[in-house]
Amino acid sequence: MFVALVVAAVLLPQAGSALHVGKQIGKTDPLYASWNFDSSCNRGFHHTDFKNANLRAAAKGLAPSRLRFGGSGNDYLHYQLGSGDECKGIVPPPPPHGQDACAFFTPGCLNASHWDDLYGLSVAAGAEFLFGVSFDLAAADKAGAAYKWNSANAMSLVEYAAAHNQTLWGFELGNEVNNNIHAGNPEIKPAMQAEAIVLLARLARKYFPDAKFVGPDTGYWDSASYLTGYFAGEVKNVLHAATNHVYNGFDKTNFNDPEQLDSELGQMAQFTELVRRASPTLELWAGEMGPAAGGNDGSCSGHPCGTFASAMWYADDMGLRAAHGYTQYQRQDLFGARYGLTQSVSGLSILGSDDAVVLTADYWVNFLWKRMIGSNVLNVTSPSVDVREYGFSGPPPSPHAVEACRSATQLVLVNLDLVADVTVQLAGAAGAHYTAFSLTPLSVNPTTSGGASLNGKQLPTLVDVTAGAPTFLEDVPGDAVTGLVQNGLTVPASGVTFVCY
């Protein structure tokens, strides 16, 4: 039984700024902090070896998760699982060495071995598999108003998975189709995508009767009118969750600006209202979230992707959306492009069978979230502008959960001040103790620091199983800061602090 806890904290040196943690206001999925793979050519999908033991170890370190295989490239992907000609005429894409090498709309072919390797990674990582089925945008663009989604190619993969005893948790169909309408084909209507996933649900449930269906994965362009049209028919009775995609777009000057971090609140409120108008039971999902679009060429369009600034945004955005009713958060992506939770040593979106994997600061945010944060979302209020704070309770989902967090109040605290530490005075029972882990950048400037320290000790940046088993991806690799609640807790400058008490 959940018992609401009421505690208070005072943030010093701001006089009179009190933080209050109160009653439960929501509940996230235990797999809330999850991640994606995108089959876009410029995300390196066709040149990533999913058997790579280092990538699998990194993915397992974030268990349990939900692997969403989806993105813009998935709408241009063809499946050839046997000796057919589904991929006839598709030229194998070049490695993504630069912006002009290939694009998300470059046609791709998914064969049985690459699919099996990707599915094998999900099993090794303890991740549920969410399959983003192609809407076949190339065919839709050609047919225009006459387009009807053809289920044959998708069902060949569904049947293959079932025949090989593979388990699919759920399905999506179509990715940011509304953006494609803006790009040049206004004849494509939201009802086409809705009718397609209704058909997919009817067919796929013959093989996976418990599968969930999620959509429509809207992008930024005129999403309100598209969602209204999408939910007008039967689809709202088929879906488990409604999902949209957002890239905050912060830069090196405003990553720690509260106004920038809150800039999506209007969009979140609009999305919630539209979904609730369609159905009171649909879950709200953040289906594809990243610091900034434009990760395809490795530069992330000049935004501080892959730096500690991104980790500060990531921790805050997961807390912010949980506090506003979102139950699932899918990060773009685990590997591929500059904004991934992991990267290659070369910096390119290419990963061979034995290549080491680089862990970004964002990776460690997800890592600690799984070990210290539960699913009950608690109301938190504070007049502080320097420290962003989010409250939770309940058992963290990781098998390596921090023991002190299993039945405790949990806070995620993000100190936006780049210079000053902030003392948080937690008011609780006399003699009560807290357990805290703080992530901080390796250098003074979070926009240039690519790694992270944990309670002042630098965290590993490479996963390379040839150097030994990566045991640092099991229990939290370091000692906690502990103390009496009544004595206060220091949240370091530019720090992301996870605390249980």
C-alpha positions as CSV (number, residue, x, y, z in Angstrom):
1,M,0.0,0.0,0.0
2,F,1.3,3.4,-0.9
3,V,1.6,5.8,2.0
4,A,1.9,9.5,1.1
5,L,4.9,11.1,2.8
6,V,5.0,14.8,3.7
7,V,8.5,16.1,4.2
8,A,10.1,19.5,3.8
9,A,13.5,20.8,2.8
10,V,15.1,24.2,2.8
11,L,17.5,25.2,0.1
12,L,20.3,27.5,1.4
13,P,21.6,30.1,1.0
14,Q,18.3,31.4,-0.5
15,A,16.4,32.6,2.6
16,G,13.0,31.1,3.1
17,S,13.0,28.9,0.0
18,A,11.4,25.7,1.1
19,L,11.0,22.5,-0.9
20,H,8.0,20.3,0.0
21,V,7.4,16.7,-1.1
22,G,3.8,15.7,-0.7
23,K,1.3,13.2,-2.0
24,Q,1.4,10.9,-5.0
25,I,0.3,12.6,-8.2
26,G,1.1,9.9,-10.8
27,K,2.7,6.7,-11.6
28,T,5.2,5.8,-14.3
29,D,5.9,2.4,-15.9
30,P,8.8,0.6,-14.1
31,L,10.6,0.7,-17.5
32,Y,10.1,4.5,-17.7
33,A,13.7,5.3,-18.5
34,S,14.1,3.4,-21.8
35,W,15.8,3.9,-25.2
36,N,15.5,3.5,-28.9
37,F,17.3,2.3,-32.0
38,D,16.6,4.1,-35.3
39,S,17.1,2.3,-38.6
40,S,18.0,5.6,-40.4
41,C,21.0,5.2,-42.6
42,N,22.6,8.3,-41.0
43,R,22.2,6.8,-37.5
44,G,24.5,3.9,-38.5
45,F,21.9,1.2,-38.2
46,H,23.2,-0.8,-41.2
47,H,26.7,-0.5,-39.9
48,T,26.1,-1.5,-36.3
49,D,27.0,-5.0,-35.2
50,F,24.3,-5.7,-32.6
51,K,26.2,-8.8,-31.5
52,N,28.9,-6.5,-30.2
53,A,29.4,-7.6,-26.6
54,N,30.3,-4.1,-25.4
55,L,27.0,-2.6,-26.7
56,R,25.1,-5.5,-25.2
57,A,26.8,-5.0,-21.8
58,A,26.0,-1.3,-21.9
59,A,22.4,-2.1,-22.7
60,K,22.2,-4.7,-19.9
61,G,23.5,-2.1,-17.5
62,L,20.2,-0.1,-18.0
63,A,18.0,-3.2,-17.4
64,P,15.1,-3.4,-17.3
65,S,14.2,-1.4,-20.3
66,R,12.0,-1.2,-23.4
67,L,13.8,-1.2,-26.7
68,R,11.9,0.8,-29.3
69,F,13.0,0.0,-32.8
70,G,11.7,3.0,-34.6
71,G,12.5,6.3,-36.2
72,S,12.3,8.1,-39.5
73,G,14.3,5.4,-41.2
74,N,11.8,2.7,-40.3
75,D,9.3,4.1,-42.7
76,Y,11.8,3.5,-45.5
77,L,12.8,0.0,-44.4
78,H,11.9,-3.2,-46.3
79,Y,12.1,-6.6,-44.7
80,Q,13.5,-9.6,-46.5
81,L,13.6,-12.6,-44.2
82,G,14.1,-15.3,-46.8
83,S,14.8,-15.7,-50.4
84,G,12.2,-13.3,-51.7
85,D,12.7,-10.1,-53.6
86,E,11.3,-7.5,-51.1
87,C,14.6,-5.6,-51.2
88,K,15.1,-5.8,-55.0
89,G,16.8,-2.6,-56.2
90,I,17.8,-1.4,-52.8
91,V,21.5,-0.5,-52.7
92,P,23.3,-1.2,-49.4
93,P,23.9,2.2,-47.9
94,P,27.4,3.6,-47.3
95,P,28.8,4.1,-43.8
96,P,27.6,7.4,-42.4
97,H,30.9,9.2,-42.5
98,G,29.3,12.6,-43.0
99,Q,26.1,14.6,-43.5
100,D,25.9,13.8,-47.2
101,A,26.6,10.1,-47.1
102,C,23.0,9.1,-46.6
103,A,19.8,10.3,-45.0
104,F,16.8,9.0,-43.0
105,F,14.9,8.6,-46.3
106,T,17.6,6.4,-47.9
107,P,15.9,3.1,-48.5
108,G,17.1,0.2,-46.3
109,C,16.8,-3.5,-46.2
110,L,16.5,-5.6,-43.1
111,N,17.5,-9.2,-43.5
112,A,17.0,-12.1,-41.0
113,S,20.5,-12.0,-39.6
114,H,20.5,-8.3,-38.7
115,W,17.0,-8.6,-37.3
116,D,18.1,-11.6,-35.2
117,D,21.1,-9.8,-33.9
118,L,19.0,-6.8,-32.9
119,Y,16.4,-9.0,-31.2
120,G,19.3,-10.9,-29.5
121,L,20.5,-7.6,-28.0
122,S,17.1,-7.0,-26.5
123,V,17.2,-10.4,-24.9
124,A,20.7,-10.0,-23.6
125,A,19.8,-6.6,-22.2
126,G,16.6,-7.7,-20.5
127,A,14.6,-5.3,-22.7
128,E,11.1,-5.6,-24.0
129,F,10.9,-5.2,-27.8
130,L,8.7,-2.5,-29.3
131,F,8.7,-2.8,-33.1
132,G,8.1,0.3,-35.2
133,V,6.5,-1.0,-38.4
134,S,7.0,0.8,-41.7
135,F,4.2,3.0,-43.0
136,D,6.1,2.9,-46.4
137,L,6.2,6.6,-46.9
138,A,7.8,6.3,-50.3
139,A,4.7,4.4,-51.5
140,A,2.4,6.8,-49.7
141,D,4.1,9.8,-51.4
142,K,3.6,8.2,-54.8
143,A,0.0,7.2,-54.3
144,G,-1.1,10.3,-52.5
145,A,-4.9,10.4,-51.7
146,A,-5.3,6.8,-53.0
147,Y,-2.8,5.3,-50.5
148,K,-3.7,2.1,-48.6
149,W,-1.1,0.6,-46.4
150,N,-0.1,-2.9,-47.6
151,S,0.4,-5.3,-44.7
152,A,2.2,-8.1,-46.6
153,N,5.8,-7.1,-45.9
154,A,5.2,-6.3,-42.2
155,M,3.4,-9.5,-41.6
156,S,6.3,-11.5,-43.1
157,L,8.4,-10.2,-40.3
158,V,5.7,-10.8,-37.7
159,E,5.3,-14.3,-38.9
160,Y,9.1,-14.8,-38.9
161,A,9.3,-13.6,-35.3
162,A,6.5,-15.9,-34.1
163,A,8.0,-18.9,-36.0
164,H,11.4,-18.3,-34.3
165,N,9.9,-18.0,-30.8
166,Q,10.7,-14.3,-30.5
167,T,8.6,-12.2,-28.2
168,L,7.4,-8.8,-29.3
169,W,6.0,-6.6,-26.5
170,G,4.3,-4.2,-28.9
171,F,4.0,-2.4,-32.2
172,E,4.0,1.1,-33.6
173,L,3.3,2.0,-37.3
174,G,4.5,5.2,-38.9
175,N,6.9,7.8,-37.6
176,E,6.3,11.5,-37.6
177,V,4.0,11.1,-40.6
178,N,2.6,14.6,-40.0
179,N,6.1,16.1,-40.6
180,N,6.1,14.3,-44.0
181,I,2.8,16.0,-44.9
182,H,4.5,19.3,-44.2
183,A,7.5,18.3,-46.3
184,G,5.4,18.1,-49.5
185,N,2.5,15.6,-49.6
186,P,-0.7,17.1,-48.1
187,E,-2.8,14.3,-49.6
188,I,-1.6,11.9,-46.8
189,K,-4.2,12.0,-44.1
190,P,-4.0,11.0,-40.4
191,A,-6.9,8.5,-41.0
192,M,-4.6,6.5,-43.3
193,Q,-2.1,5.9,-40.5
194,A,-4.8,5.2,-38.0
195,E,-6.5,2.6,-40.3
196,A,-3.1,1.0,-40.9
197,I,-2.4,0.3,-37.3
198,V,-5.9,-1.0,-36.7
199,L,-5.4,-3.5,-39.5
200,L,-1.9,-4.4,-38.1
201,A,-3.4,-5.0,-34.7
202,R,-6.0,-7.3,-36.1
203,L,-3.4,-9.3,-38.0
204,A,-0.5,-9.3,-35.5
205,R,-2.6,-10.4,-32.5
206,K,-3.2,-13.7,-34.2
207,Y,0.5,-14.3,-33.5
208,F,1.0,-12.1,-30.4
209,P,-2.3,-11.9,-28.7
210,D,-1.0,-9.8,-25.8
211,A,0.8,-7.3,-27.9
212,K,0.3,-3.6,-27.2
213,F,-0.1,-0.9,-29.9
214,V,1.3,2.6,-29.6
215,G,0.9,5.7,-31.8
216,P,0.9,7.9,-33.8
217,D,4.5,9.1,-33.0
218,T,3.8,12.6,-34.1
219,G,6.5,15.1,-34.8
220,Y,6.4,18.9,-34.3
221,W,4.5,20.0,-37.4
222,D,0.8,20.9,-36.8
223,S,0.6,17.9,-34.4
224,A,-2.7,19.2,-32.8
225,S,-4.8,18.9,-36.0
226,Y,-3.1,15.7,-37.0
227,L,-3.8,14.1,-33.6
228,T,-7.4,15.2,-33.8
229,G,-7.8,13.5,-37.2
230,Y,-5.9,10.4,-36.1
231,F,-8.1,9.8,-33.0
232,A,-11.4,10.4,-34.9
233,G,-12.0,6.8,-35.6
234,E,-11.6,3.3,-34.2
235,V,-7.9,3.6,-33.4
236,K,-8.3,5.0,-29.9
237,N,-9.9,1.7,-28.9
238,V,-6.9,-0.2,-30.2
239,L,-4.0,1.8,-28.7
240,H,-2.4,1.2,-25.3
241,A,-0.6,4.6,-25.4
242,A,-0.4,7.8,-27.4
243,T,3.0,9.0,-28.2
244,N,4.8,12.0,-29.6
245,H,8.3,13.1,-30.3
246,V,10.1,16.2,-28.9
247,Y,13.7,17.5,-29.2
248,N,14.2,20.4,-26.8
249,G,16.8,22.2,-28.9
250,F,18.7,23.9,-26.0
251,D,22.1,25.2,-26.9
252,K,25.3,26.1,-25.1
253,T,23.9,29.3,-23.7
254,N,20.6,28.2,-22.3
255,F,20.9,24.6,-21.3
256,N,20.6,25.6,-17.6
257,D,17.9,28.3,-18.2
258,P,14.6,27.3,-16.4
259,E,12.6,29.0,-19.2
260,Q,14.3,26.8,-21.8
261,L,13.8,23.6,-19.7
262,D,10.1,24.5,-19.3
263,S,9.6,25.5,-22.9
264,E,7.8,22.3,-23.7
265,L,5.1,22.7,-21.0
266,G,2.6,24.2,-23.4
267,Q,3.1,21.4,-25.9
268,M,2.8,18.8,-23.1
269,A,-0.5,20.4,-21.9
270,Q,-1.9,20.4,-25.5
271,F,-0.9,16.8,-26.1
272,T,-2.4,15.7,-22.8
273,E,-5.7,17.5,-23.6
274,L,-6.0,16.1,-27.1
275,V,-5.3,12.5,-25.9
276,R,-7.7,12.8,-22.9
277,R,-10.4,14.1,-25.2
278,A,-10.0,11.0,-27.3
279,S,-9.7,8.5,-24.4
280,P,-9.3,8.8,-20.6
281,T,-7.3,5.5,-20.4
282,L,-4.6,6.0,-23.0
283,E,-1.1,6.3,-21.5
284,L,0.9,9.4,-22.3
285,W,4.3,8.5,-23.8
286,A,7.4,10.5,-24.7
287,G,8.2,8.3,-27.6
288,E,11.4,9.8,-29.0
289,M,13.2,12.3,-26.9
290,G,16.5,13.9,-27.5
291,P,18.5,17.1,-26.7
292,A,18.4,18.4,-30.2
293,A,17.6,17.2,-33.7
294,G,20.3,17.0,-36.3
295,G,22.3,14.1,-34.8
296,N,22.8,12.6,-38.2
297,D,26.2,14.1,-39.1
298,G,27.8,13.8,-35.7
299,S,27.7,17.5,-35.0
300,C,24.2,17.6,-33.5
301,S,23.8,20.9,-35.3
302,G,26.1,22.7,-32.9
303,H,24.1,21.7,-29.8
304,P,26.0,20.3,-26.8
305,C,24.9,16.7,-27.4
306,G,27.2,14.1,-25.8
307,T,28.3,16.5,-23.1
308,F,27.3,16.9,-19.4
309,A,25.0,19.8,-20.4
310,S,22.8,17.1,-22.1
311,A,22.8,15.0,-18.9
312,M,21.5,17.9,-16.9
313,W,18.7,18.4,-19.5
314,Y,18.0,14.6,-19.6
315,A,17.6,14.2,-15.8
316,D,15.4,17.3,-15.7
317,D,13.2,16.3,-18.7
318,M,12.5,12.8,-17.3
319,G,11.5,14.3,-14.0
320,L,9.4,17.1,-15.6
321,R,7.4,14.7,-17.8
322,A,6.9,12.2,-15.0
323,A,5.5,15.1,-12.9
324,H,3.1,15.9,-15.8
325,G,1.5,12.5,-16.3
326,Y,3.8,10.7,-18.8
327,T,4.3,7.0,-18.0
328,Q,7.0,6.2,-20.5
329,Y,10.2,8.0,-21.7
330,Q,12.0,6.6,-24.8
331,R,15.4,8.3,-25.2
332,Q,16.8,8.7,-28.7
333,D,18.9,6.6,-28.7
334,L,21.1,4.0,-27.2
335,F,23.6,4.1,-30.0
336,G,23.7,6.1,-33.2
337,A,24.6,9.7,-33.9
338,R,26.0,12.3,-31.5
339,Y,23.0,12.3,-29.1
340,G,23.2,8.6,-28.2
341,L,23.6,7.4,-24.6
342,T,26.7,5.5,-26.0
343,Q,29.0,6.3,-28.9
344,S,31.8,4.7,-30.8
345,V,35.5,5.5,-30.0
346,S,35.8,7.0,-33.5
347,G,32.8,9.3,-33.0
348,L,31.2,7.8,-36.1
349,S,27.9,5.9,-36.1
350,I,29.7,2.7,-37.0
351,L,30.3,-0.2,-34.6
352,G,32.2,-3.4,-35.5
353,S,32.0,-6.7,-33.7
354,D,34.7,-6.0,-31.2
355,D,34.7,-2.2,-31.0
356,A,34.7,-0.6,-27.5
357,V,31.7,1.5,-26.6
358,V,31.9,5.0,-25.0
359,L,29.6,5.9,-22.2
360,T,28.3,9.4,-22.1
361,A,27.2,11.4,-19.0
362,D,23.6,10.8,-20.2
363,Y,24.1,7.1,-19.9
364,W,24.9,7.4,-16.2
365,V,21.7,9.4,-15.6
366,N,19.6,6.5,-16.9
367,F,21.9,4.1,-14.9
368,L,21.3,5.8,-11.6
369,W,17.6,6.3,-12.3
370,K,17.1,2.6,-12.6
371,R,18.9,1.9,-9.3
372,M,17.4,4.7,-7.2
373,I,14.1,5.9,-8.6
374,G,10.7,4.1,-8.2
375,S,7.4,4.5,-10.1
376,N,5.3,6.6,-7.7
377,V,5.5,10.2,-8.7
378,L,5.2,12.7,-5.7
379,N,4.2,16.3,-5.8
380,V,7.1,18.6,-5.2
381,T,6.9,22.4,-4.8
382,S,9.7,25.0,-4.3
383,P,10.3,28.6,-5.1
384,S,14.0,27.9,-5.9
385,V,15.1,28.8,-9.4
386,D,18.6,27.2,-9.1
387,V,17.6,23.7,-8.1
388,R,15.1,21.7,-10.1
389,E,13.6,18.9,-8.0
390,Y,11.4,15.9,-8.6
391,G,10.0,13.3,-6.1
392,F,9.4,9.6,-6.3
393,S,8.9,6.5,-4.2
394,G,8.5,2.8,-4.6
395,P,11.1,0.1,-5.4
396,P,13.6,1.0,-8.2
397,P,13.3,-1.6,-11.0
398,S,17.0,-2.6,-11.4
399,P,18.2,-5.9,-9.9
400,H,21.1,-3.8,-8.7
401,A,18.9,-1.2,-6.9
402,V,20.5,0.7,-4.1
403,E,19.3,-0.9,-0.9
404,A,18.5,2.3,0.9
405,C,16.2,3.4,-1.9
406,R,13.9,0.3,-1.9
407,S,11.4,1.8,0.6
408,A,12.3,5.5,0.7
409,T,11.4,8.9,-0.6
410,Q,13.6,9.6,-3.6
411,L,14.6,12.9,-5.1
412,V,16.2,13.9,-8.3
413,L,17.9,17.3,-7.8
414,V,19.4,19.3,-10.7
415,N,21.5,22.3,-9.7
416,L,21.4,24.8,-12.6
417,D,24.0,27.1,-10.9
418,L,27.3,26.4,-12.7
419,V,29.4,27.9,-9.9
420,A,27.8,27.5,-6.5
421,D,26.9,24.4,-4.5
422,V,23.5,24.5,-2.8
423,T,22.8,23.0,0.6
424,V,19.5,21.2,0.9
425,Q,18.1,20.9,4.4
426,L,15.9,17.8,4.6
427,A,13.4,17.8,7.4
428,G,12.5,14.3,8.6
429,A,12.5,12.0,11.6
430,A,15.3,12.6,14.1
431,G,18.2,10.3,13.4
432,A,17.0,9.5,9.8
433,H,19.8,9.1,7.2
434,Y,20.0,9.9,3.5
435,T,22.0,8.1,0.8
436,A,23.1,10.3,-2.2
437,F,25.0,10.0,-5.4
438,S,25.9,13.1,-7.4
439,L,26.9,13.3,-11.0
440,T,29.1,16.3,-11.9
441,P,31.0,17.3,-15.1
442,L,34.7,16.5,-15.4
443,S,35.5,20.2,-16.2
444,V,34.0,23.5,-15.1
445,N,32.1,24.0,-18.4
446,P,29.4,21.3,-18.8
447,T,29.1,22.0,-22.5
448,T,32.6,20.8,-23.1
449,S,32.8,17.9,-20.6
450,G,31.9,14.6,-22.2
451,G,32.2,12.3,-19.1
452,A,31.1,12.5,-15.6
453,S,32.2,12.1,-12.0
454,L,30.2,10.3,-9.3
455,N,30.6,11.8,-5.8
456,G,33.9,13.3,-7.0
457,K,35.4,10.2,-8.6
458,Q,35.6,9.9,-12.4
459,L,33.3,7.3,-13.8
460,P,34.4,4.8,-16.5
461,T,34.0,6.0,-20.0
462,L,34.7,2.8,-22.0
463,V,33.1,-0.6,-22.1
464,D,35.6,-3.1,-23.4
465,V,35.1,-6.7,-22.4
466,T,38.5,-7.7,-23.7
467,A,39.9,-5.8,-20.6
468,G,37.7,-7.8,-18.3
469,A,34.0,-8.1,-17.3
470,P,32.4,-4.6,-16.9
471,T,31.3,-5.2,-13.3
472,F,31.0,-1.4,-12.9
473,L,27.7,-1.8,-14.8
474,E,26.2,-3.8,-12.0
475,D,26.0,-2.1,-8.6
476,V,26.6,1.7,-8.5
477,P,30.4,2.0,-9.0
478,G,31.3,4.1,-6.0
479,D,30.6,5.0,-2.4
480,A,27.4,6.9,-1.5
481,V,27.5,10.1,0.4
482,T,25.5,9.5,3.6
483,G,24.5,11.6,6.5
484,L,21.9,12.6,8.9
485,V,18.8,14.2,7.3
486,Q,18.9,16.9,9.9
487,N,22.4,18.0,8.9
488,G,21.5,18.8,5.2
489,L,22.8,17.6,1.8
490,T,25.1,19.5,-0.6
491,V,24.0,19.5,-4.2
492,P,27.2,20.4,-6.2
493,A,27.3,23.1,-8.9
494,S,26.1,21.7,-12.3
495,G,25.3,18.5,-10.4
496,V,22.6,15.9,-10.9
497,T,21.9,14.4,-7.5
498,F,19.9,11.3,-6.7
499,V,19.0,11.0,-3.0
500,C,17.0,8.5,-1.0
501,Y,15.9,9.0,2.7
